[in-house]
Amino acid sequence: MSQSYRCITQNTVNRVVEVENEDFDSVESPLQKFEAWVNIDIPPRSEKFFGQTEKDQWFCFVLTTFMDRFEVRLYMDEDHKEDQNYVHWYQLNEEPHYIESRRFVSRNDAILYIKKRKNDLKENLCKEKYLTRIRLMPKDCVKNPDKYLKPGDHIQTPLPIVDIAHHEGIYLGDGKVIHISVDKLSLTHAVREKGKACARLGRLYPNFTDSLDKDIKVVVYRIRFRTPDEIINCAYKFEKEFYREGEYHLLLKNCQHFASLCAAGREEMTDKTNLIATGSAAIGVIGAIGMGLYAGYKIATIVFSTTSSTNEDDD
């Protein structure tokens, strides 16, 4: 792709832009939508440096003056920015718009850092951090999937009864999903027969989720490692190979590992942090209850002993 370079200054805000002219001049271009999203989060008189990764994802480095320091923030053009951010119960604060922030003593050091990171994002995506956030889709998503979901989305829905864990797959469009499942029966049936599971093509309802009212969430990769077409092609390839047939393992080879492998080229368990946090909290509650019972036992023992001693003295 041939690109032109230009620097534009308007309303005291510096913009350093790397983009094809026709993309930038388009009234409703993805770049302009992304810039509007970035502008919400930054102070005036900020310098902005735009570029694209090798997977065509826009990024923006923002350089601002913070007291006597120069701060650099990195923003990525994430999918589903307009949808509700899902915050887990253990998260104290919502994740910021930017994915990294650093401060420098001099402007020159900050510019050198920006140049290095721009090169990393253009040529060495494999070395970038695996960062995700969860976006909650509107309640009628199962009934109108193409209204909210995009082909190539890594999607999840809560498992029956256990709301802290999720079933996951790759959305293809037109209500179709490729996920690890037993057959084209319901999700509830598939949970009971996981030993026979493999990558299969099914419908969002009733194969992926067994209820029209179930929540659908999107696992958003803040730095995209694959394009939507690459994700879909990978999912179809695994579906044709009956990937993971007879290999299912609850913790090591499950539907979440499959979906992340398609979407990012690496196997990850999306619910890992959630399960660890929930398990730790449960252990903490059980421990607190145990300590309370133990303390109650000790107090009762002391009271009983004191009462017994008093009675013996009276005799």
N, C-alpha and C positions, 0 to 999 in steps of 0.2 A: 504494500500500500504506500503510495507516494504521499508525503505530508509536507505542508508548508508551515512556517514558523512566523509568528508575529507577536508583538507586545502591544497591548491596548491599555490606555489609562482613561478611566471615566469615574466621575464623582469621587475623586481622591482615593479610589481603590485600584491598586495595580493588578493587572491580570497578565500573566505570562502563559500563553496558550500554545499547545502543540496539537494541531487538528487540521483536517482537510477543510478548506474554505467553505465548501458546500455544506458540511456538517455544522459548522459554526454559525453560518448565516441562516440556517433553517429556523423558522419561528418556533417550532415545537421539537427541536432536536433533543436527543438524550443528553447531550452535553449541557444544554441550557437548563434542563430539568434538574440535572445533578448539581449544577452551580447554584441554583435556587435553594436546594436542600442544604448545601454547604453554607450559604450566606446566613441562614437562620442561626447558625451556631458560632459565628466568628465576629470579632469586633470590627469597627470601621478601620480604614487605612491598613488593611491586611494585604499582603502580596500573595497571589495565588499562582501556582505552577501546575498546569494540567498536562496529562499524558495518558497513554493507554498501555495496558499490559499486552503480552503476547496472545492473550485470550480475549482481546478487545474490550476489556473492562476499563472504564475511565477511573482515573485517580487524581487527587488534588493535594498538593503540599501547600499548607498555609503558613506563612511566615509573619509573625507578629512581634511587637516589642512588649516585653513584660518587665516592668520596672527597668533595671539596668541589664536585662538579659534578652536574648532573642529566642523565641519559642517556635518550634516547627511541629505542626500536626499533620498527620496523614489521614485523608478521607478517601474511602473507596465507594464507587457507585454500586451500592448493594441492591439486590433484587428486593421487591416488596417493601420499599421504604415507606410507602403510604399506608401499609397495614399495621395493625396493633402489635406492639412489641410484647412478647410474652415473658414475664418476669417470674422466675421460680421463687418459691417461698423463702429459700435460704439466701437469696440475693438481697443485699441491703439497699443497693441503688441500681437504677436502670443503667445499662451500658451506654457510654457516650457515643456520639456520632462518629468521632474519630477513632482510629484503631491504634495509634501510637502517638506519643508526644515526647519531645526532647528539648532541652534548653541549652543555649550556647552563650559564651562570653562575647563573641564577636559575630557580626553579620557574615563575614567571610567564611567562618567555620560552619555556620548554618547553611550557607549556599553550597559549600562543598559536600555537606551531608545530604542535601536534597539531590544533588547531581548523582551521588553514589546510589542512593535509594531508588531513584528513577531508573537507573540502569539495572538494578536488581529486579525491579518489577517488570521490566521489559524483557529480560533475558534469563533470569534465574528464579522463576516462580516456585520451583520445586524446593527451594530453601526457605520459603516463607512460612510463617506460623499458620497452623490449622486453627482458624478462628470462625466460630459460628454464632449466630443468634437465632432465636425462635420467633417466628411471626405467626400470630393466631389469625386464621381466616374467619370471615363472617359466618354466622350460624347457618346460612343456607348454602354453604359451600358444597355439601354433598349433593344437593339437589341441582345446583348450577355450577359445576366445577370449572368449566371453561371461562366463567365470568371472573374468577379469582385466581385460578392456578395457571401456571405457564408450563408448556412442554419442557421436560428436563428438571422440573422441581423435585427436590428430595422432600417427601411428605411423611407425616406421621399422624397417628391417631391413638388415643389412650386404649390400653388393653382392657378387656372386660374385667370388672371388679378392681383391678390394680391400676389406679390412676397415675401412679408414679412411674410406670413403664409404658412404652409405646411400641406399636407395630409400625414398620416403616417400609417405604418402597419408592419407586421412581414414577412420577406422573408423565404420561405420554401425550396427553391431550385427548379430547373427545371422550372423557370419562374412563380412559383406560390406564391401568397401572401394571407395572411388573414388580413383583415382590416375592419373597420367600413364603411359599404356601404349600399346602398338601394337594389341593385340587381347586376346583372352582366353586367349592361349597363355602359356607360362611366362615368368618374369622373365628367364631366360637368353636366350630368344628375343627378348624385348622390348629388351634391351640392344643387340642387333645391329641392330635396325631402328628406332632412336630417331627417325629423320627423319620417320616416319609417326605419331608418337605424339600422343595427345590425351587429354583427361580421359575415363576409361572406368570403368564399374562392373564389378567382378569379385569373386572370392572371395579371402579371406586366403591360402588354399592351394587351387590351385597358382598363382594369378594374381599375387598380391602377393609371395609368397615361394615358392620352388620346393622347399622342404624342410620337413618336419614338425619338424625339430630346430633350425631357424634361430632366432636370437635375435630377439625383438620388444621394441622399446623405445618408450616414450611420451615425446614432447616436451611437457613440462609448462610451460604459461605461468603464471609465478608471479603475474602480474597478468593476469587474463582480460580480453580485449578483446571477446569474443563469448560468447554462451551456447551450449551444445551444440546446441540447435535451430537457432540462426542458422548455426552451422558446417555442420551437415548440409544445411540448405536451400541454402546457398551452393554446396556440393559438388554437389548434385543439379542445380542451375541450370547449373553449368559442364559437367556431364556431358551434359546435354541439348543444349548448344551446341557439343559437340565441342571444348571450349576448348583452345587451343594447337595445333590440328591444323596440321601443317606448319611450326610456329614453334619447335620444340624447339631449345634451345641449351644446351650442356653447362654453361656458367657463368652464363648470364643468364636462361634460361627453362627450368628443369628441374622435376622432380617436387617438389623441396623448396620452390621458389618457389610452386608451386601449393598445396601443403599449408599453408604459412604464410599465404598469401593467404586461404584459406578460414578458417583458425583465428583469424587476428589482423587481417585486413584490410590486410595489407602484405606485400610479397614480400621474403623473406629466405632466405638459404642457410644452413641449419642447420649444415652441415659446414664453413663458411668458416674458423672459428677452428682447427678440427681439421686441415684441409688446410694452412693457413698454418703452423701449428706443426710439422706433420710435414714439410712442405717445407723449412722453416728448419732442422730437425734434420738432414734428409738433406743439405742444402747444407753444414751444419756438419761432418757426418761426412766428406763428400767433400772438403771443404776441409782437414780434419785429415789425411785420408789423403794428399791432395796435398802438404800441408806436410811430412808425414813422408817421402814419396818424395823431395821436393825436398831435405830435410835429409840424407837418406841419399845422394842424388846428390852433394851438396856435400862430405859427409864422404869419400865414396869418391874424389872428385876430388882432395881434399887429400891423402889417403893415397897415392893413385896418383902424384901429383906429387912428394910427399916421397920415395917409394920410387924414382922415376925419377932424382931429383936425387942420391940417395945412390949409386945404381948408377953414375951418370956420374962422381961424385967418386972412386969406387973404381977406375974405369978410368984 
